[in-house]
Amino acid sequence: MESEPDSLFVTLLLLLHSSQSESEWFEVLGPTDVIVAVAGDDIILPCYLKPNISAEDMTVDWLNLDFIDYHVYSYQNSKTTQDHQIPSYIGRTSLFIEELWRGNTSLKLTRVQGTDEGHYKCFIQSKSWYDDFTIQVLVKAVGSKPVVSIEGHREGGMGLLCESEGWHPQPELVWLDSKGVNLSAGPPETHRDFKGFYRVKQHVIVQETDTNRFTCRVQQSRLNEKMETEIHLPSELFDTTPWRISFIVLCCLGAVTVIGLALTIYCICNQKVVKIFRLKLQREEFSRKLEFFIVKLIVLRKELVVLRKELDEIREEKDVLTERLDDLRKERDMLEGDLIALLIDLDDHTEKFSVLKKESKFRNLCCHNKDLRKERNDHTGRLDDLTGKLKDLTGKLVNLKKELGGITVDHEDLTEKLVPLPEELDVLSGEMSDLTQDQECSSTI
């Protein structure tokens, strides 16, 4: 009794799995006939799923079997991708996105060109199934009408050239006489452009006939297409005498032209030689001037170094003089203090002198007055020494100013800094003169 539910459960699982597998199975279908496309037109390569299930979540790849590892068009993860797409198909291929839900995976190819011919595979893959279908595409392109040109006399006959382009597949070119008989011609020359279309041309040498009518025919048997051009050559063209005269005249003209070109080239070369010689002379003169300027530059640099050294020395001397001036100012301040103290002492002694005079102590006061006079004389001597030192310092500063006047414009900044020094010395001299006058007044007292 317990085994029957288990077997029933297994049977249900198998049925569910089989139904799921059947729902994911599909088949890719398309046309079995060859698709013939006209160059320049737009075509559709049919491809669809059976049953008509949605391909929106599937991978759709269109491949050209002539190209390995490259795609004509690729649709993955619900979007178009251009990875590994063949460059010639970029911008010319598309799917009907709005029809994917119905299983329509047809490819639209625009502006068909010769390189589009080949076998195309429509490959569709889901998560658990895949299938593909192959379609053959032939490209049909009818080229231009043959163009015939005369090349002139060739090996006792007349040379003709026939050209035609824009064909696909490769056409055949033949030369015919007026009776439709093939003429013996040179090997055909075939070229293929980047779009895959063919261009053919062929040379032929014809002899004079009764009609002198010749036909160039370009035909493509697979397309059952042919185009031809007929040319008629006058009998006069086959007469070699005028051609010989023309040839001689052309040779003479060619010789004259060659001689003229040679003379022209000679004149041009001669002018070039003269020009080169002048350029050499100019270059030598320029080299001499350059050497002169280099030497002058070196000399100026040396002079600049010397001037900079002198400037440094002047600056050092200025600093020394500034220090000495500061010392003199300090000494002046000290002397002024001493002078003030002396004046104060003098006032005290004067008062004492008046008191002593009243007390009849004049003799002692005179002695004390002699001491004060001696001390005043000492201060006067010190002032004279200070005055002498200031005169020497003023002389040095005057000489320094003369030396600075000979320095170049580059030292103007230093001169501007040194100008205030004599003014400060004049002020100091004035203050010393005032101090001297005060001393004289005190001596008179």
C-alpha positions in Angstrom: 0.0 0.0 0.0 2.9 2.4 0.7 4.6 1.8 -2.7 1.6 2.9 -4.8 1.8 6.6 -3.7 5.5 6.6 -4.4 5.1 5.2 -7.9 2.4 7.7 -8.6 4.7 10.6 -7.5 7.4 9.3 -9.8 5.0 9.1 -12.7 3.9 12.7 -12.2 7.5 13.9 -12.2 8.2 12.1 -15.4 5.1 13.6 -17.0 6.0 17.1 -15.8 9.6 16.7 -17.1 8.4 15.5 -20.5 5.9 18.4 -20.8 8.6 20.9 -19.9 11.0 19.4 -22.5 8.3 19.5 -25.2 7.5 23.1 -24.3 11.2 24.2 -24.8 11.6 22.3 -28.1 11.3 24.2 -31.4 12.4 24.0 -35.0 13.9 26.8 -37.2 12.5 27.0 -40.7 13.0 29.1 -43.8 12.8 29.0 -47.6 14.3 26.1 -49.5 14.7 28.0 -52.8 17.7 30.2 -53.6 17.1 33.9 -53.0 18.2 36.1 -55.9 18.9 39.7 -54.9 19.4 42.7 -57.2 22.3 44.9 -56.3 21.3 48.0 -54.6 17.9 46.6 -53.5 16.7 45.7 -50.0 15.9 42.0 -49.3 14.5 39.9 -46.5 15.9 36.5 -45.5 12.9 34.6 -44.0 13.4 32.7 -40.8 10.9 31.7 -38.1 10.2 29.2 -35.3 7.9 26.3 -35.3 5.8 26.3 -33.1 5.4 30.1 -33.2 6.8 30.7 -29.7 8.5 34.0 -28.6 12.2 34.5 -29.4 12.5 37.7 -27.3 14.5 35.9 -24.6 16.5 33.7 -27.0 19.8 34.2 -28.8 19.4 35.0 -32.6 22.6 34.9 -34.7 22.8 35.4 -38.5 26.0 34.0 -39.9 27.7 34.2 -43.3 29.4 30.8 -43.7 32.2 32.4 -45.7 33.3 34.3 -42.6 34.6 32.4 -39.5 34.0 33.7 -36.0 32.1 36.8 -37.3 28.4 37.6 -37.3 26.2 39.3 -39.9 23.8 40.2 -37.0 23.6 39.2 -33.4 20.7 39.5 -30.9 21.4 38.5 -27.3 20.0 39.3 -23.9 17.0 41.1 -25.5 19.2 43.6 -27.3 21.3 43.9 -30.4 25.1 43.6 -30.1 27.8 44.6 -32.7 30.6 42.5 -31.1 32.4 40.5 -33.9 30.1 41.9 -36.6 31.4 41.9 -40.1 32.3 45.5 -41.0 30.6 45.5 -44.4 27.2 44.6 -42.7 27.3 47.4 -40.1 24.3 49.6 -40.6 22.7 47.4 -43.2 21.1 44.6 -41.2 18.2 44.5 -38.7 15.5 42.2 -37.2 11.8 42.8 -36.9 11.9 43.3 -33.2 8.2 43.8 -32.9 7.7 40.3 -34.5 10.0 38.4 -32.2 7.2 37.4 -29.8 5.6 35.6 -32.8 8.8 33.6 -33.5 9.7 35.8 -36.6 13.5 36.1 -36.7 13.8 37.1 -40.4 16.7 39.4 -41.3 16.4 42.5 -43.4 19.5 43.3 -45.5 19.6 46.8 -47.2 21.6 48.1 -50.2 22.7 44.7 -51.4 26.2 44.5 -52.8 28.3 41.9 -54.5 30.0 40.7 -51.3 26.6 39.8 -49.8 26.4 36.6 -52.0 26.8 33.4 -50.1 25.2 31.0 -47.6 23.5 32.4 -44.5 22.7 30.5 -41.4 19.9 31.5 -39.0 20.9 30.2 -35.6 18.5 30.3 -32.6 19.3 29.1 -29.1 17.3 29.0 -25.9 18.4 28.0 -22.5 17.9 24.3 -23.2 17.5 24.0 -27.0 18.9 25.3 -30.3 18.4 24.9 -34.0 19.5 26.5 -37.3 18.5 26.9 -41.0 20.7 27.8 -44.0 19.7 30.0 -46.9 21.6 30.6 -50.1 21.7 34.2 -51.5 22.8 35.0 -55.1 23.5 38.6 -56.1 22.6 39.9 -59.5 24.2 43.1 -60.9 24.1 44.1 -64.6 27.0 46.4 -65.3 27.5 49.3 -67.6 27.4 49.3 -71.4 30.9 48.4 -72.8 33.0 51.4 -73.7 35.3 51.0 -76.8 38.3 53.2 -77.4 41.0 53.3 -80.1 44.6 52.8 -79.0 46.2 53.4 -82.3 48.4 51.3 -84.6 49.6 48.1 -83.1 51.6 45.4 -84.9 50.3 46.1 -88.3 46.7 46.6 -87.2 44.6 48.9 -85.1 44.5 48.5 -81.4 41.1 48.6 -79.6 40.2 48.5 -75.9 36.8 47.5 -74.4 35.8 48.1 -70.8 32.7 47.5 -68.6 32.1 47.7 -64.9 29.5 47.0 -62.2 28.9 43.3 -62.9 28.1 40.4 -60.6 28.9 37.6 -60.9 32.0 37.9 -63.1 31.0 38.4 -66.7 32.6 37.2 -69.9 34.0 39.7 -72.5 34.4 38.7 -76.2 35.3 40.5 -79.4 33.2 39.8 -82.6 33.6 40.9 -86.3 30.8 42.0 -88.5 29.8 38.3 -89.1 29.7 37.5 -85.4 32.9 35.5 -85.4 35.0 35.6 -82.3 38.2 37.6 -82.7 41.5 36.5 -81.3 42.2 38.9 -78.4 44.5 39.3 -75.5 43.8 37.9 -72.0 40.9 39.6 -70.2 41.8 41.8 -67.2 39.4 41.5 -64.2 39.2 43.7 -61.1 36.9 43.5 -58.1 36.1 46.6 -56.0 35.5 46.6 -52.3 31.7 46.1 -52.8 32.3 42.9 -54.7 31.4 44.2 -58.2 33.5 43.2 -61.2 35.2 45.4 -63.8 36.5 43.7 -67.0 38.6 45.0 -70.0 40.3 43.4 -72.9 42.6 44.5 -75.7 42.4 43.4 -79.4 44.3 44.1 -82.6 42.0 44.2 -85.7 42.9 44.2 -89.4 41.2 46.1 -92.1 38.0 44.3 -93.5 35.2 45.0 -95.9 33.0 46.6 -93.3 35.5 47.6 -90.6 32.8 47.0 -88.0 33.7 45.3 -84.7 31.6 44.5 -81.7 32.5 44.2 -78.0 30.1 42.0 -76.0 29.9 41.5 -72.2 27.6 38.7 -71.2 26.7 36.8 -68.0 25.2 33.4 -68.7 23.8 32.8 -65.2 21.9 36.0 -65.3 21.1 35.6 -69.0 22.2 39.1 -69.6 24.4 40.6 -72.3 25.4 44.1 -73.4 27.4 45.0 -76.5 28.9 48.0 -78.3 29.7 48.3 -82.0 32.4 50.5 -83.5 33.1 51.4 -87.1 36.7 52.2 -88.1 37.2 54.4 -91.3 39.6 52.9 -93.9 41.8 56.0 -93.5 42.8 54.9 -90.1 44.4 51.8 -91.4 46.6 53.8 -93.8 50.0 53.9 -92.2 51.6 56.8 -94.3 49.8 59.7 -92.5 50.4 57.9 -89.3 54.1 57.8 -90.1 54.2 61.4 -90.9 52.4 62.2 -87.8 54.7 60.0 -85.9 57.8 61.8 -87.3 56.2 65.2 -86.5 55.4 64.0 -83.0 58.9 62.7 -82.6 60.3 66.1 -83.6 58.0 67.9 -81.3 59.0 65.5 -78.6 62.6 66.2 -79.2 62.1 69.9 -79.1 60.1 69.5 -75.9 62.8 67.4 -74.3 65.5 69.9 -75.2 63.3 72.7 -73.8 62.7 70.8 -70.7 66.5 70.1 -70.4 67.3 73.8 -70.8 64.6 74.7 -68.3 65.9 72.1 -65.8 69.5 73.4 -66.3 68.4 77.0 -65.7 66.5 76.0 -62.6 69.5 74.0 -61.3 71.8 76.9 -62.0 69.5 79.2 -60.1 69.4 76.7 -57.3 73.3 76.6 -57.3 73.5 80.4 -57.1 70.9 80.5 -54.4 72.7 77.8 -52.5 76.0 79.7 -52.7 74.3 82.9 -51.5 72.8 80.9 -48.7 76.2 79.5 -47.7 77.7 83.1 -47.7 74.8 84.3 -45.5 75.2 81.4 -43.2 79.0 82.0 -42.8 78.3 85.7 -42.1 75.6 84.8 -39.6 78.1 82.3 -38.0 80.7 85.1 -37.6 78.1 87.5 -36.1 77.0 84.7 -33.8 80.6 84.1 -32.6 81.1 87.8 -32.1 77.9 88.1 -30.0 78.8 85.0 -28.0 82.2 86.5 -27.2 80.6 89.8 -26.3 78.1 87.9 -24.1 80.9 86.1 -22.3 82.7 89.5 -21.6 79.5 91.1 -20.4 78.8 88.1 -18.1 82.3 88.5 -16.6 81.8 92.2 -16.1 78.4 91.5 -14.5 80.2 89.1 -12.1 82.7 91.8 -11.2 80.0 94.4 -10.7 78.1 92.0 -8.5 81.2 91.5 -6.4 81.7 95.3 -6.1 78.0 95.7 -5.2 78.4 93.1 -2.4 81.5 94.9 -1.1 79.6 98.2 -1.1 76.7 96.6 0.7 79.1 95.2 3.3 80.8 98.6 3.7 77.4 100.2 3.9 76.5 97.8 6.7 79.7 98.7 8.6 79.0 102.4 8.2 75.5 101.9 9.4 76.7 100.1 12.5 79.3 102.9 13.1 76.5 105.5 12.7 74.4 103.7 15.2 77.3 103.6 17.6 77.8 107.4 17.1 74.1 108.0 17.7 74.3 106.0 20.9 77.4 108.0 22.0 75.6 111.2 21.1 72.7 110.2 23.3 75.1 109.4 26.1 76.8 112.8 25.7 73.4 114.5 25.7 72.6 112.7 28.9 76.0 113.8 30.4 75.4 117.3 29.3 72.0 117.4 30.9 73.5 116.1 34.1 76.3 118.6 33.8 73.8 121.4 33.4 71.8 120.2 36.4 75.0 120.1 38.5 75.9 123.5 37.2 72.6 124.9 38.4 73.1 123.2 41.8 76.6 124.7 42.1 75.3 128.1 41.1 72.7 128.0 43.9 75.4 126.7 46.3 77.7 129.5 45.1 75.1 132.1 45.9 74.6 130.6 49.4 78.3 130.3 50.1 78.9 133.9 48.9 76.4 135.0 51.5 78.2 133.0 54.2 81.6 134.3 53.1 82.8 131.0 51.9 83.8 132.4 48.5 87.3 130.8 48.6 86.0 127.2 48.8 83.4 127.9 46.1 86.1 129.1 43.7 87.9 125.9 44.2 84.8 124.0 43.5 84.1 126.2 40.5 87.6 125.2 39.2 86.6 121.6 39.4 83.4 122.2 37.5 85.3 124.1 34.8 87.7 121.2 34.5 84.9 118.8 34.1 83.3 121.1 31.5 86.5 121.2 29.6 86.6 117.4 29.6 83.1 117.2 28.2 84.1 119.9 25.6 87.0 117.7 24.6 84.8 114.7 24.2 82.4 116.7 22.1 85.3 117.9 19.9 86.4 114.2 19.4 82.8 113.2 18.5 82.6 116.1 16.1 85.9 115.0 14.4 84.6 111.5 14.1 81.4 112.7 12.5 83.4 114.8 10.0 85.5 111.7 9.1 82.3 109.6 8.7 80.7 112.4 6.5 83.8 112.4 4.3 83.7 108.6 3.9 80.1 108.7 3.0 80.7 111.4 0.4 83.5 109.3 -1.2 81.2 106.3 -1.0 78.5 108.2 -2.8 81.0 109.2 -5.6 81.9 105.5 -6.0 78.3 104.4 -6.2 77.7 107.0 -8.9 79.9 105.1 -11.3 78.0 101.8 -11.1 75.5 100.8 -13.9 71.7 101.3 -13.9 71.4 97.9 -12.3 72.7 99.4 -9.0 70.2 102.3 -8.9 68.2 100.6 -6.2 71.3 100.6 -4.0 71.9 104.3 -4.7 68.3 105.1 -3.7 68.9 103.3 -0.4 72.2 105.2 0.2 70.8 108.7 -0.5 69.1 109.1 2.9 72.4 108.6 4.7 73.9 112.1 4.1 70.5 113.6 5.1 70.6 111.7 8.4 74.2 112.9 8.8 73.2 116.5 8.2 70.5 116.1 10.8 73.1 114.6 13.2 75.5 117.5 12.5 72.7 120.0 13.2 72.0 118.3 16.5 75.7 118.3 17.3 75.9 122.0 16.5 73.0 122.7 18.8 74.7 120.6 21.5 77.9 122.7 21.0 76.0 125.9 21.3 74.4 124.6 24.5 77.9 123.8 25.8 79.2 127.2 24.9 76.2 128.8 26.8 77.0 126.7 29.8 80.7 127.7 29.6 79.7 131.4 29.6 77.7 130.8 32.7 
